[in-house]
Amino acid sequence: MRCSKVVNVRFLLITILNFTFCTFDSSFTQYGPGKPSIHDLRISSNCPFNLPVSLYPTTSKFSQIIEREGYTSGYSNFYKTSLWVCEEITKEELMGDAKRKDRFLSEPNVLPGNRAELSDYKSSGYDRGHLAAADNYKNDQRLNDETFFLSNISPQIHIFNAGIWKRLEQQIRDWVKLHGKIYVITGPLYLERGQEALGSLSRLKFIGKNKVAVPSHFYKILVKDEKDISVLAFVIRHEASSSKVQLYTFLTSVDWIEEHSEINFLPALPVTEEYLESRVGEFW
């Protein structure tokens, strides 16, 4: 998204704030004077077009960055989930025998009261739906296990989770096998039913004692950076939709998702490539 000078200043300020209040794990180390840290390498790997940033910092419900080797996420204390999760998926990561243990855990980098707990999902009628999918990390058991932190989870209707969402995840893995590497940004949207506008907080549905917000839609933004940059964006309404619906019917533009999420997802996208955000891409 092209930014004015004012938005650029906002972006600079919020980027500084993001890095000031980031949450990192204990593996943060500096290789030496002037050398990149593990944190820097992970961020650049998962978010090569820079960290997504709020378009309107004063009203943003973004709370902190959670950084792991497999993915980087922008967490919201209000919604009790991540508003975006960035990951680099490679062909090599899809090849291995890591097992899905389904051992869900509350997010250790977020204080109790600001995070979802296992009890919030119990008897809620919703699945614990992944943002960064576990099957994207078959070559490393630790990375696979780390997708089960509840900061990487949102409430999903079972038919949605096991149907159209699972199909989209598998389609992305098929593209990774074909192209070698794809950058993916995934997250929830909270829009009013039947309206293409930002949802009223009074209409949000919550589950559990900690009030985990139930999304109205989910999105995925895909960036393929080979000889030329190519972008695809999907938005799927969170409902018991048929898994037989063709995935291309959910294509939209990055600009549409940015407008409705109030997030700039690719702030460092080259100016010459910004037109890619405004158009609906063609299926790869």
N, C-alpha and C positions, 0 to 999 in steps of 0.2 A: 504494500500500500504506500503510495507516494505521500510524504509528510511535508507539511509547511514548516517554516522556521520555528513556529511556536510548538508544533508537535515534536519537532526534532529536539528542542530544548527539553520538552517533557520526557521524551524518550531517554535523553541523557541522564536526567535527574532520576527517573524511575529505575534505569539500569544501575546507577550508583546505589540506590536504595536496595535494589534486589540483591546486589552482591554484598551489601552491608549486612542484610538480615538473612542471608542464605543459611540453610541448614546443610551441613556436610557430614559425612561419616568419618570414622576414626582413621581411615586410610589416607587422609590428606597429608601429603609429604611434598617437600620442595627438593627438586633434584640438585639445585645449586644456584648460585647467583645468576639471575637472568634466564634461568631455565624454567620451562613450564612445569606447573605442579600437576599431580594426578587429576586434581579438580579441573584445571584448565583443559587438560587433554580430554577428559570425559565430556565437558561442556561442548568443546569444539567438535567432538565426534558425534554426539547426540543432537546438537543444535548448530549445524554448520552455518546457518543463516542468522545466527545470534538467538539469544533467548527471546521468546515471545514476550510482549510488553503490553500493558494496558493502554488503550487509547485515551482513557480518562482517569488518570491516577487518583484523583480526589474522590471518585465514587467507586473505585475498584474494590472487589471482594477478594482479590488475590492477597495471600498472606505471606507465603514463604516459598523458597525453592528447595526441593528435595532432590539431591543428586546421588545417583548410583551409577555403577559401571554400565549397566544395561540400558538405563533410561534416565531422563531428567524431567522433573515435573514441577508445575506451578500449583501449589496447594492452596485451598481456601478453607479457613476456619469456619466460615459461615455455612458453606455447602457440605463440609465434611468429606470432601473428595478433591481430586486435582481438576483444575479447569483446563489444563493441557498436559500432555505427556509426550515428550520428544524422544525418538529412538532412531538409531541407525540399524537397519536390519540387513544382514549380509547372508550370502549363500552359505558361507562356512558355519554361521550360527545355527542354521537350520539342519545341519548334519551332525547327528550325535545320538546318544542314548539316554539323555537326561530324562528322568521320570517326573511326571506331574504328581506331586504329593498332596495337593489340595490342602495344604496346611496354612490357612489364612491367619494373619496376625495383625493386631492394631499397629499403627505407625509409631515406631519408637522415637522419631524425631519431632513428634507433635505432642503437646501436653494433653493429658486427659481433660475432657470437657470441650476441647477443640477438634477432637478426632472421632471417627467412627469406632465402635467396639463390636466384637463378634455378637454380643447380645442384641445389638440394634437390628441385625439381619434375621435373628432367630424368630421363626413363626411370622415373619413380615409378609410372606407371599412373594418375595423377590429373590432372584438369584444374586450372587455376588459376581457381577460382570466385570471382566478385565478391560482395562484401557490398553496398556501394553500387554499383548497376549503371551501367555506362558510358552506356547509352542513356537514362539519366535526365538527361543533360547534352548535349543536341543543339545548344544555342544558344551554346555556348562551348567552343572546342577545348581550351583549357587545363584547364578543369574536367573535361572528358571524359578527357584524358590523365592527370589526377591520380588517377583511379579505378584506374589500373594499378599503383600502388605496392603492394608485396606485403603491407603492413600492412592493406590492404583486400581481401586475398585469403585464401581457405582451400582446402585440398585437397578436391576434389569428384569423385565418380565421373562419368564423361562422360555416361552416360545420365541421371543426376540433373541435372547442370548444363544439358544441352541439352534436357531434358524438363520435368519438373514444376517445377523451380526457375525456368526461363525463362518458363514459363506464369504463375507467380505474379508475377514481375517485370512481365510485360506486363499482367496484370490490374490491378496497382497503377497503371500508367501510364494505363490506360483510366479508372480511377476519378479520377485526377488531371485528365484532360481533361474529365470530367463535373463535378467539384466545384471545380476551380481550383487546389487546394493540399491536400497531405496530408503530414503528418510521419511519417517511417518510421524505426524502429529495427531493425537487422538484426544477427544474430550467430550464432555456433556454440554448440552444447551438447555436453558430453562426459559421456554417461550410459552405464552398463553395458548391454550388449546384453540386451534383453528385460526390463529392470527400470526402473521409474519412480523411480529414486533416483540420487543423485549417483554418478558412476562412480569406481571405484578407479583410482588413477593407474597401478597395475601392469598394468591392462588396456588402457590407452591404446595406440593405434597411432601411430607416428611415421614420417615420411619424411625422407630426406636426412641429411647430416652434421650439420645444425643442429637436427635433431629437431623438425620441424614437426608438431604434433599434428593427427590426422585426426578431425574431429567425428563424433559418432554421429547428431546431429540439427542442423537449422538452424531458426531462428525469425525471424519478422518481426512487429513490433508497429506498427499503423497508427493514427494519431490524426487525425480529421477535426474541425476546430474551426470550424464555421460558426455557425449560430444556436444550436445545442447541440453539446456535445462528444460524439463517437462514437468508439468504440474497437473495433478488430478485432485478434486475435492468432492467428498460425499457427505450428504446429510440424510439421516434416516430417522423418521418419526419413531419414537419409542412406543410401540404398540404391538399387538399380536398379529403382525403382518405375515402374509404367506412367504415361506422361504423360497417359493418358486418364482417370485418376482425378479425380473432381470435387474442386475446390479446397476447397469448403466442408467436406469431410470432415476437413480438417486444422485446422479452427478449434479454439481452446482459449481459456483465460482468461489474462490478463496475470499474475494471481496464480500460476498453474501455472508459467509461465516464470520468474517471480521466485523461486519456491521452489527450482526445479531449477538455476538459474544463480547463486543467492545475490546477485542484483543488484536494486536498486530502480530501475526504469526511468523512473518518472514521479514523482520526489519532490516536485515542486511542483504536482501535480494538485490542484485545489481539493477541499477536504474533502467538499463536496456532490456531487462527481463520483467519489469513490473506489469507490463500488459498481460502477462500470464495469469495474474491474480484476478483480472476482471472478466475473463472469459471462461466458459464451461469447456473443459478439456474433452478430448476424444479418448475412448477406451483404448488402453495399450494392448 
